[in-house]
């Protein structure tokens, strides 16, 4: 399967749609490792959905970030 992009209309709003065989949610270390693993296992249509690239827990962990928790 190849990634397909199109849009649908819902109540007058145009909504983008992306179809893929593998969707990975997040961009932290675990998510990106999962995406790479899927690709290495033969998936040719891996899509990473994220709010901010590198914004996962890995980027916000460490002794200098403990005040966030």
N, C-alpha and C positions, 0 to 999 in steps of 0.2 A: 504494500500500500504506500502511496506517496501522500504527502501532506496536501490536503485540499483546503482552500480558503474561499469563503463566500460570505454573503450577508443575508440575513432574514429580517423581515419587518415585524415588530411586535408593538401593537398599539401606536403605530406611527413612528416608532423609533427604529432606526437601522442598527442591527446588532451583528457584529462580526462573529463568524463561526470558523473554527479551525478543526479539521478532522485529522487524527493521526492514530497510529497503532499504539504508541506509548506516550503518555502524558506524565511528566514528573512535576509535582507541586513543590515549589521552593527552590532557593538558590544557595543554600548552605552547603557545607562540605558533603554531607550525606546525600543530598539531592543531586548535586553535580556528579558525585561518584556513581550514583545509580544510573544517571543518564549516560555516562561514559561506559559503564558495564553493559547496559542494554545495547548500546551501539556496537560494542565489541562482540556481543553475542549474536549480532546479525540484524538488529532492528535498523531499518533505514529511514524511519520517520519518527524520531524522538523530538518531542516538544517540551521545553521547560517553561512552566508558568510561574511567574514571580512578581512580587511587588517591587523589589529592588535587588539588582544583581549584587551578590555578596552580602545580602542582608540577613542571612540565617543566624542561628544560634552561635555557630562557630565564630562569626565576626563580632559577636557581643559577649564572648566568654573570656575569662581571664581575671587575674587578681585586681587589675585596675578597673574592671567593670562591675564589681560586686555591688556597688551602690545602686545599680539598676534593679536589683532583686530585693 
